[in-house]
Amino acid sequence: MSEIKKIATRESYGNALAELGAQFPNLVVLDADLAAATKTSVFQKAFPERHIDCGIAECNMVGIGAGLSTVGKIPFVSTFAMFAAGRAFEQVRNSLGYPHLNVKIGATHAGVTVGEDGASHQCNEDIALMRTIPGMVVMNPADDVEAKAAVRAAIEHDGPVYLRFGRAACPVINDGPDYKFEIGKGTVLKEGTDVTIVATGICVSSALEAAEKLAEEGVSAEVINICTIKPLDEELIIASAKKTGKVVTAEEHSVIGGLGSAVCDVLSAAAPTPVKKVGMQDVFGESGPAMALLEKYGLDGTGVYKSVKEFIGK
């Protein structure tokens, strides 16, 4: 059996920017002294005149991006998720969201898979924060293919976009010939009848692994990949929930305000369904190897499998 290809979505982000730079001459990239880590250094090498290092001044960087957008540029402001969504929240809300400017936020190093950087840098609240900003599109790609597609879609979309990328390498799962990306659309990766697992980001591969384990025990799990958390593919989620009758959400993010909350909002209004939210359970992360942290907090394949099994057994 051949080894599954793995790549960190932050790598995909940098590569996508560099690949699209020639096609979109108005594309400019800003970074806050983290180009090597966010991988915007790849774009910087290809288009040095269109890369601006703003220094350790994330709030100011957002303001510069806002200004550039008003003269026809398509700015990507890039830094760690903790700083993009946390430190610069006021500027993102008031300078980008309120005037609905065409600025894209490339937020890398999200979630506990930042690993040894510890709780201060492991942003598990960014999706919740960005969802609250009117008109903000929020995307959390599951792999290399989806991350590159999301960057292109963000460029082609008119308005603010928040893109969430990870530090840890994750399996490539969207490399099929029929793959098609569209903002606001989810994808059924596996058909099922007993339970629906709705996952985003690195937890999509965990959900697929969990589904395989469940299948060995005669449980048919439907797996849905949700890259765009806002706007959410409500039609797809409602249809699957009506079919299976039980839903589990899986995300490398707090269970408060993230994918799980978005799914519950939809189902409570249109198709009341029991839902279990797998994610960070109102706790901060801690320092440690990325995969060990996923395992500890039940976000790996085995953890999602155990949560689903417990849920459907009740």
TIDO-217209 format. One record per residue (C-alpha): residue number from 1; residue in three letters; x, y negated, z. Coordinates in pm, 1 decimal. Layout:
[NUM "ALA" [X Y Z]]
...
//
This chain:
[1 "MET" [0.0 0.0 0.0]]
[2 "SER" [147.9 -336.2 -101.1]]
[3 "GLU" [204.3 -599.7 164.2]]
[4 "ILE" [-58.7 -873.2 183.7]]
[5 "LYS" [73.5 -1211.2 71.8]]
[6 "LYS" [73.4 -1469.5 349.6]]
[7 "ILE" [131.4 -1844.9 336.9]]
[8 "ALA" [57.1 -2130.6 575.7]]
[9 "THR" [-207.6 -2371.0 446.9]]
[10 "ARG" [18.3 -2665.9 534.0]]
[11 "GLU" [254.5 -2527.1 268.3]]
[12 "SER" [-37.8 -2510.2 26.7]]
[13 "TYR" [-120.1 -2873.0 104.9]]
[14 "GLY" [225.8 -2998.9 12.9]]
[15 "ASN" [243.8 -2783.3 -298.5]]
[16 "ALA" [-101.1 -2893.5 -415.6]]
[17 "LEU" [-15.9 -3262.2 -378.7]]
[18 "ALA" [300.7 -3216.8 -582.8]]
[19 "GLU" [119.9 -3015.0 -851.0]]
[20 "LEU" [-161.0 -3269.3 -882.0]]
[21 "GLY" [58.2 -3577.8 -867.6]]
[22 "ALA" [116.5 -3595.2 -1243.0]]
[23 "GLN" [-251.6 -3539.9 -1320.9]]
[24 "PHE" [-369.4 -3812.2 -1083.0]]
[25 "PRO" [-136.0 -4115.3 -1115.4]]
[26 "ASN" [-335.3 -4306.9 -851.4]]
[27 "LEU" [-260.3 -4040.0 -591.6]]
[28 "VAL" [-39.6 -4173.1 -311.5]]
[29 "VAL" [71.3 -3994.7 3.6]]
[30 "LEU" [135.8 -4149.2 344.1]]
[31 "ASP" [300.6 -3970.3 633.4]]
[32 "ALA" [379.1 -4055.3 995.3]]
[33 "ASP" [741.7 -3940.6 1022.2]]
[34 "LEU" [641.7 -3575.3 980.0]]
[35 "ALA" [689.8 -3513.8 607.5]]
[36 "ALA" [901.7 -3203.3 667.4]]
[37 "ALA" [638.3 -3051.6 896.7]]
[38 "THR" [327.1 -3151.5 702.1]]
[39 "LYS" [504.9 -3049.3 379.6]]
[40 "THR" [430.8 -3380.6 209.0]]
[41 "SER" [807.5 -3382.6 155.4]]
[42 "VAL" [735.1 -3168.8 -152.9]]
[43 "PHE" [534.9 -3456.9 -300.1]]
[44 "GLN" [795.4 -3705.9 -179.3]]
[45 "LYS" [1066.0 -3525.4 -374.9]]
[46 "ALA" [855.9 -3520.7 -693.3]]
[47 "PHE" [713.7 -3873.7 -664.6]]
[48 "PRO" [930.9 -4076.2 -422.8]]
[49 "GLU" [780.5 -4408.3 -533.2]]
[50 "ARG" [432.3 -4286.8 -432.8]]
[51 "HIS" [521.4 -4155.8 -87.6]]
[52 "ILE" [519.0 -4392.7 211.4]]
[53 "ASP" [665.9 -4297.1 547.9]]
[54 "CYS" [474.7 -4511.0 797.1]]
[55 "GLY" [677.4 -4398.2 1096.1]]
[56 "ILE" [527.8 -4283.3 1424.1]]
[57 "ALA" [232.3 -4518.6 1382.9]]
[58 "GLU" [-67.8 -4307.4 1287.1]]
[59 "CYS" [-330.5 -4574.1 1350.8]]
[60 "ASN" [-144.3 -4819.8 1130.4]]
[61 "MET" [-105.3 -4550.9 863.5]]
[62 "VAL" [-484.0 -4510.6 843.6]]
[63 "GLY" [-516.8 -4886.7 798.5]]
[64 "ILE" [-259.6 -4885.7 518.9]]
[65 "GLY" [-446.4 -4601.3 352.3]]
[66 "ALA" [-769.8 -4797.5 377.3]]
[67 "GLY" [-610.2 -5097.9 210.2]]
[68 "LEU" [-461.7 -4890.2 -71.5]]
[69 "SER" [-801.3 -4735.3 -144.5]]
[70 "THR" [-952.0 -5079.9 -203.5]]
[71 "VAL" [-713.0 -5141.0 -495.4]]
[72 "GLY" [-788.8 -4814.5 -673.4]]
[73 "LYS" [-542.9 -4575.9 -513.3]]
[74 "ILE" [-636.3 -4231.5 -377.3]]
[75 "PRO" [-444.3 -4217.7 -48.0]]
[76 "PHE" [-378.3 -3899.6 151.0]]
[77 "VAL" [-282.6 -3994.1 506.2]]
[78 "SER" [-96.3 -3703.6 661.4]]
[79 "THR" [-0.7 -3603.8 1013.1]]
[80 "PHE" [-79.3 -3342.1 1278.7]]
[81 "ALA" [-449.8 -3289.9 1349.1]]
[82 "MET" [-400.8 -3404.3 1708.4]]
[83 "PHE" [-287.0 -3744.3 1586.1]]
[84 "ALA" [-509.8 -3774.3 1278.8]]
[85 "ALA" [-836.3 -3691.7 1455.4]]
[86 "GLY" [-735.9 -3777.7 1810.1]]
[87 "ARG" [-499.2 -4073.1 1828.2]]
[88 "ALA" [-636.3 -4245.3 1516.4]]
[89 "PHE" [-1005.7 -4168.3 1569.6]]
[90 "GLU" [-1106.4 -4533.3 1606.2]]
[91 "GLN" [-930.3 -4631.4 1284.6]]
[92 "VAL" [-1071.9 -4332.0 1097.2]]
[93 "ARG" [-1421.8 -4419.9 1217.2]]
[94 "ASN" [-1413.1 -4795.7 1168.0]]
[95 "SER" [-1164.1 -4842.1 882.4]]
[96 "LEU" [-1251.4 -4537.0 670.5]]
[97 "GLY" [-1590.3 -4402.7 773.5]]
[98 "TYR" [-1786.2 -4721.8 825.3]]
[99 "PRO" [-1690.9 -4880.6 488.0]]
[100 "HIS" [-1696.6 -4531.6 329.8]]
[101 "LEU" [-1354.8 -4571.4 171.1]]
[102 "ASN" [-1195.1 -4321.2 -63.4]]
[103 "VAL" [-923.6 -4201.0 175.0]]
[104 "LYS" [-832.0 -3837.0 239.9]]
[105 "ILE" [-692.8 -3714.8 570.8]]
[106 "GLY" [-448.1 -3425.6 550.9]]
[107 "ALA" [-440.4 -3292.0 906.6]]
[108 "THR" [-188.4 -3013.7 961.8]]
[109 "HIS" [-93.3 -2807.1 1268.8]]
[110 "ALA" [-454.0 -2765.1 1385.6]]
[111 "GLY" [-567.8 -2509.8 1643.1]]
[112 "VAL" [-377.0 -2283.0 1880.0]]
[113 "THR" [-158.8 -2142.6 1601.3]]
[114 "VAL" [62.3 -2448.2 1648.3]]
[115 "GLY" [199.8 -2200.9 1902.9]]
[116 "GLU" [499.5 -2304.5 2107.3]]
[117 "ASP" [420.2 -2676.5 2074.6]]
[118 "GLY" [163.0 -2617.3 2347.5]]
[119 "ALA" [-175.0 -2753.0 2450.5]]
[120 "SER" [-87.8 -3118.6 2390.0]]
[121 "HIS" [-45.8 -3051.6 2016.9]]
[122 "GLN" [-302.3 -2773.2 1969.3]]
[123 "CYS" [-601.1 -2971.8 1848.4]]
[124 "ASN" [-919.3 -2768.7 1896.3]]
[125 "GLU" [-1152.2 -3068.2 1891.2]]
[126 "ASP" [-1088.2 -3224.6 1549.9]]
[127 "ILE" [-1376.3 -3066.4 1357.5]]
[128 "ALA" [-1618.8 -3182.0 1625.0]]
[129 "LEU" [-1481.9 -3536.3 1613.8]]
[130 "MET" [-1481.6 -3562.0 1234.6]]
[131 "ARG" [-1832.2 -3413.5 1200.3]]
[132 "THR" [-1973.7 -3705.6 1395.1]]
[133 "ILE" [-1851.3 -3967.7 1146.9]]
[134 "PRO" [-2129.5 -4048.8 896.7]]
[135 "GLY" [-2038.5 -3960.0 538.6]]
[136 "MET" [-1719.4 -3771.6 630.9]]
[137 "VAL" [-1662.1 -3443.8 444.6]]
[138 "VAL" [-1491.6 -3184.0 666.9]]
[139 "MET" [-1304.2 -2888.7 515.3]]
[140 "ASN" [-1106.4 -2607.6 677.9]]
[141 "PRO" [-952.8 -2377.6 412.9]]
[142 "ALA" [-901.1 -2007.9 482.8]]
[143 "ASP" [-594.8 -1944.8 267.4]]
[144 "ASP" [-350.0 -2075.3 8.3]]
[145 "VAL" [-592.0 -2052.4 -284.4]]
[146 "GLU" [-871.3 -2228.7 -101.5]]
[147 "ALA" [-641.9 -2495.4 41.3]]
[148 "LYS" [-517.0 -2594.7 -304.3]]
[149 "ALA" [-871.7 -2596.8 -439.4]]
[150 "ALA" [-986.5 -2811.0 -146.5]]
[151 "VAL" [-713.9 -3069.8 -211.2]]
[152 "ARG" [-821.4 -3100.9 -574.9]]
[153 "ALA" [-1188.0 -3123.7 -472.9]]
[154 "ALA" [-1101.4 -3395.5 -220.7]]
[155 "ILE" [-929.0 -3599.6 -491.1]]
[156 "GLU" [-1229.1 -3567.1 -721.3]]
[157 "HIS" [-1474.9 -3656.0 -442.1]]
[158 "ASP" [-1551.0 -4025.7 -390.7]]
[159 "GLY" [-1540.7 -4095.5 -17.1]]
[160 "PRO" [-1356.6 -4000.1 301.2]]
[161 "VAL" [-1251.1 -3636.9 344.6]]
[162 "TYR" [-1093.5 -3457.5 640.4]]
[163 "LEU" [-880.7 -3156.6 542.3]]
[164 "ARG" [-764.3 -2919.0 816.0]]
[165 "PHE" [-448.7 -2712.1 763.3]]
[166 "GLY" [-255.3 -2468.3 980.4]]
[167 "ARG" [105.2 -2403.6 1070.6]]
[168 "ALA" [88.2 -2024.0 1079.9]]
[169 "ALA" [101.1 -1809.0 768.1]]
[170 "CYS" [-233.1 -1647.0 687.0]]
[171 "PRO" [-336.2 -1377.2 437.2]]
[172 "VAL" [-439.3 -1476.3 84.1]]
[173 "ILE" [-796.8 -1349.9 43.9]]
[174 "ASN" [-945.7 -1570.3 -229.7]]
[175 "ASP" [-726.4 -1458.7 -518.1]]
[176 "GLY" [-998.8 -1277.5 -711.7]]
[177 "PRO" [-1071.5 -1372.4 -1075.7]]
[178 "ASP" [-1425.3 -1486.2 -990.4]]
[179 "TYR" [-1323.7 -1729.7 -716.3]]
[180 "LYS" [-1481.0 -2071.3 -754.3]]
[181 "PHE" [-1457.9 -2361.9 -510.7]]
[182 "GLU" [-1720.4 -2626.9 -455.2]]
[183 "ILE" [-1757.5 -2873.4 -168.3]]
[184 "GLY" [-2053.2 -2773.1 47.2]]
[185 "LYS" [-2067.9 -2411.9 -73.0]]
[186 "GLY" [-1980.0 -2102.6 128.0]]
[187 "THR" [-1885.4 -1761.9 -6.8]]
[188 "VAL" [-2008.8 -1414.4 83.8]]
[189 "LEU" [-1690.4 -1207.5 103.7]]
[190 "LYS" [-1866.2 -890.0 215.0]]
[191 "GLU" [-2233.0 -793.8 195.7]]
[192 "GLY" [-2393.9 -654.9 509.7]]
[193 "THR" [-2726.9 -583.3 676.7]]
[194 "ASP" [-2672.4 -552.7 1054.5]]
[195 "VAL" [-2496.2 -874.4 1155.1]]
[196 "THR" [-2359.4 -1187.9 989.4]]
[197 "ILE" [-2010.4 -1315.0 1070.2]]
[198 "VAL" [-1967.6 -1676.7 963.5]]
[199 "ALA" [-1601.0 -1775.5 977.7]]
[200 "THR" [-1372.9 -2062.1 882.8]]
[201 "GLY" [-999.1 -2116.2 846.5]]
[202 "ILE" [-762.0 -1849.3 972.4]]
[203 "CYS" [-1053.0 -1666.9 1138.1]]
[204 "VAL" [-1190.3 -1564.0 797.6]]
[205 "SER" [-922.9 -1295.2 771.4]]
[206 "SER" [-1003.5 -1197.8 1132.9]]
[207 "ALA" [-1370.4 -1161.6 1037.4]]
[208 "LEU" [-1284.5 -936.2 743.4]]
[209 "GLU" [-1067.2 -718.6 965.7]]
[210 "ALA" [-1346.5 -700.4 1222.7]]
[211 "ALA" [-1595.8 -601.5 952.7]]
[212 "GLU" [-1371.4 -312.4 849.8]]
[213 "LYS" [-1353.9 -187.2 1208.1]]
[214 "LEU" [-1731.5 -217.2 1244.8]]
[215 "ALA" [-1788.6 -29.1 919.5]]
[216 "GLU" [-1593.0 265.6 1060.6]]
[217 "GLU" [-1858.3 282.0 1333.2]]
[218 "GLY" [-2151.7 252.8 1094.4]]
[219 "VAL" [-2216.6 -119.0 1148.5]]
[220 "SER" [-2274.2 -319.8 830.4]]
[221 "ALA" [-2138.4 -672.8 878.6]]
[222 "GLU" [-2186.7 -952.4 628.7]]
[223 "VAL" [-1886.2 -1188.3 616.5]]
[224 "ILE" [-1930.8 -1548.4 502.7]]
[225 "ASN" [-1638.9 -1782.2 444.6]]
[226 "ILE" [-1725.2 -2144.1 521.9]]
[227 "CYS" [-1457.9 -2387.9 410.8]]
[228 "THR" [-1680.3 -2696.7 408.8]]
[229 "ILE" [-1822.1 -2741.7 755.9]]
[230 "LYS" [-1975.6 -3073.5 656.9]]
[231 "PRO" [-2182.2 -3067.2 442.9]]
[232 "LEU" [-2268.5 -2710.7 545.1]]
[233 "ASP" [-2408.9 -2447.6 308.1]]
[234 "GLU" [-2736.1 -2427.0 498.3]]
[235 "GLU" [-2918.0 -2221.7 234.6]]
[236 "LEU" [-2657.7 -1944.5 240.9]]
[237 "ILE" [-2645.5 -1924.6 620.5]]
[238 "ILE" [-3023.4 -1923.5 659.6]]
[239 "ALA" [-3065.6 -1650.1 398.6]]
[240 "SER" [-2802.5 -1429.0 563.0]]
[241 "ALA" [-2943.5 -1485.1 913.1]]
[242 "LYS" [-3291.8 -1385.4 794.4]]
[243 "LYS" [-3145.3 -1069.7 641.7]]
[244 "THR" [-2935.9 -949.7 936.7]]
[245 "GLY" [-3114.4 -1104.2 1234.7]]
[246 "LYS" [-2793.6 -1174.8 1428.6]]
[247 "VAL" [-2510.2 -1420.5 1366.4]]
[248 "VAL" [-2156.4 -1448.5 1504.2]]
[249 "THR" [-1941.5 -1751.9 1425.6]]
[250 "ALA" [-1561.2 -1738.2 1438.6]]
[251 "GLU" [-1330.0 -2039.3 1442.2]]
[252 "GLU" [-989.6 -2150.5 1571.1]]
[253 "HIS" [-1156.0 -2447.4 1737.4]]
[254 "SER" [-1365.5 -2525.8 2041.7]]
[255 "VAL" [-1707.1 -2358.5 2045.5]]
[256 "ILE" [-1838.6 -2706.0 2127.9]]
[257 "GLY" [-1903.7 -2916.0 1818.5]]
[258 "GLY" [-1736.9 -2701.4 1553.8]]
[259 "LEU" [-1860.3 -2443.8 1303.3]]
[260 "GLY" [-2061.6 -2258.2 1566.0]]
[261 "SER" [-2247.2 -2571.5 1668.3]]
[262 "ALA" [-2313.4 -2662.3 1304.3]]
[263 "VAL" [-2456.5 -2315.8 1236.3]]
[264 "CYS" [-2672.7 -2330.8 1549.7]]
[265 "ASP" [-2807.3 -2671.8 1445.2]]
[266 "VAL" [-2921.1 -2526.4 1113.1]]
[267 "LEU" [-3066.3 -2202.2 1241.9]]
[268 "SER" [-3249.3 -2353.4 1538.2]]
[269 "ALA" [-3438.6 -2578.8 1298.6]]
[270 "ALA" [-3500.8 -2344.2 1006.5]]
[271 "ALA" [-3459.8 -1981.3 1117.6]]
[272 "PRO" [-3422.0 -1925.5 1494.4]]
[273 "THR" [-3165.1 -1647.3 1529.3]]
[274 "PRO" [-2947.3 -1516.9 1815.2]]
[275 "VAL" [-2596.4 -1659.1 1772.8]]
[276 "LYS" [-2267.1 -1581.1 1946.6]]
[277 "LYS" [-1986.7 -1833.9 1908.7]]
[278 "VAL" [-1631.4 -1697.8 1900.8]]
[279 "GLY" [-1372.1 -1968.2 1950.6]]
[280 "MET" [-1195.2 -2160.9 2224.2]]
[281 "GLN" [-1434.4 -2135.2 2517.1]]
[282 "ASP" [-1409.5 -2486.8 2663.1]]
[283 "VAL" [-1042.1 -2438.8 2751.8]]
[284 "PHE" [-712.0 -2586.5 2640.9]]
[285 "GLY" [-456.0 -2366.7 2469.3]]
[286 "GLU" [-106.0 -2297.5 2598.3]]
[287 "SER" [246.3 -2250.2 2470.1]]
[288 "GLY" [322.1 -1917.4 2304.1]]
[289 "PRO" [364.2 -1733.2 1973.4]]
[290 "ALA" [78.3 -1811.3 1733.2]]
[291 "MET" [-42.8 -1454.9 1682.8]]
[292 "ALA" [-20.0 -1379.7 2054.0]]
[293 "LEU" [-241.1 -1680.6 2125.0]]
[294 "LEU" [-499.6 -1570.0 1868.3]]
[295 "GLU" [-503.8 -1232.5 2040.4]]
[296 "LYS" [-530.1 -1377.0 2391.5]]
[297 "TYR" [-824.8 -1598.1 2301.9]]
[298 "GLY" [-1003.3 -1327.3 2104.1]]
[299 "LEU" [-962.0 -1492.4 1764.7]]
[300 "ASP" [-774.6 -1211.6 1587.8]]
[301 "GLY" [-943.7 -924.6 1406.8]]
[302 "THR" [-967.1 -706.1 1715.9]]
[303 "GLY" [-1104.7 -992.6 1923.9]]
[304 "VAL" [-1376.1 -1078.1 1672.6]]
[305 "TYR" [-1461.7 -707.2 1641.5]]
[306 "LYS" [-1503.0 -673.2 2018.9]]
[307 "SER" [-1720.0 -986.6 2037.8]]
[308 "VAL" [-1946.3 -867.4 1757.1]]
[309 "LYS" [-1976.6 -516.9 1900.3]]
[310 "GLU" [-2068.6 -653.1 2244.8]]
[311 "PHE" [-2319.0 -893.9 2091.7]]
[312 "ILE" [-2506.0 -643.6 1873.6]]
[313 "GLY" [-2509.5 -393.0 2162.3]]
[314 "LYS" [-2719.8 -621.3 2378.5]]
//
